[in-house]
Amino acid sequence: MDIKQIFAQTKTIAIVGLSDNPVKASYGVAQYLMPHYNVIPVNPRYDEILGLTCYPDLQSIPVAVDMVNIFQRSENIMPFVQPAIKLEISCFWMQLGIGSPQARTQLEAAGIAVVEDKCTKIEHGYYC
């Protein structure tokens, strides 16, 4: 699945590691994506970000999710893989500078498209 197709098929994006700090990249990306998608913040430190209910983990999200967008260090990715697979997402997206061959292998084996080392905001602006 190519990036343009991923965006076209996505309706709901869970952003893992979303910060309530306006100077953080995750905040700006979420703001950009909100007019285009249903954005769900995932961060155990907050109850609400950008006026949206924030969930402590992927397992707590009560609605269907199409994409998990990760703002975590590469070495912290694996704990999110199995919960993402259980959500039956279509895409697992790791932001700029983030990648995990082990995560990619497990996710692709589950039929999930994987994007590594790319920014959803930049790519969406380019393709959409």
N, C-alpha and C positions, 0 to 999 in steps of 0.2 A: 504494500500500500504506500503510495507516495504522500508527501506532506499536504499537498492541495486536497487530496482525497480524504486524508485524516481530518482536516479542518471542516470539510463539507459534511462529513458524517458525524461530527461531534456536536452535542447539544449541552452536555454538562461536564465541567472540568473541576476536579478536586485538586486544589493547590496545597501540597504538603510542604510545610515550612513557611507558610505565608506569615509575614511580619506585619505588625500594626504601625511600624515605623515608615513614614512616607519617603525617607531617603533610601530605603532598601529596595533592591531590584524586584523582589517578589511583590511588593506593594504596587509599584508602577506597572508591572506586568498584569497583575490582577485588575487594576483600574482600567487598563487598556482592553482587557478581555471581557469585562462585565457587560458592555453594550452588545456583545456578540454571542455570549454564552452564559449559561447558568453557572456561576462560579461558587464553589464551596470551599471555604477556608478550612485547613486542617492544621491545627497547632494546639497542643495541650496547655499552653500558657495563656490562652485567651478564650473568652466566651463569645466575643464578637469582633470582627474586623471589617472595616468598610461598610458597616451597617448590616453585615451578613452574619448569621449564626456560624460560629466556629466550632468544629468538632475536634475532640482530642486525638482521634485516630481514624483510619479508613473504615474500620469495622463499625464505627458509630454512625456513619452516614446513612440516613433512612431512605434515600432515593437512589435510583439507578445512576451510575457514573459511566461516562464514555471514555474519559481521559484522566489519568493521574499525572499531574505535572509536579515534578520533584525539585524542590529547592533544599537540597541536603548535600553534604560532602559525599563524594564517591564511596568512601569507606562506610558510609551509613545507609546505603541504599538497600541492602539485602533484607532488613526487617520489613520493608514495605512491599516486597515482591509477592509473597504468598497472600497477604490481605488484598492486594490488587488483583491477583488471579481469581480469588474468591468473589470479588465484585463483578467478574466477567467483563472487565473493561475491554475496549478495542485498542487503546493506545496507552503506553507508559512512556512519558516524555521526561527526559533528564535535561535540565537547563545547561547553559553554556558552562564548560569546564567540568561537567559531570558525566561520568560513564562507568559502566560496570559490565565486563564481559560475562561474569557469572550471572548477573541479573538478566542480561540479554538472552543468554542461553535458556534459562528457565521460562522467561516470559514468551519467547518465540516458540518454545515447545508447547506452551499453552495456547498458541494461536494469537498472541497479542503483538501488535506492531510496536516496535521500540525505536525511539528517537533519542540519540545521545548528543551531548555537546552542542545543542542548538537552543536558541531563545524563542519561545512561543510568540512573543510580541514581534520580534524582528521577522520571523518566518511568516506569521499571519499577515503582517503589513506587506510583505513581498508577494505572497501567493493569493491573498484575498483582497 
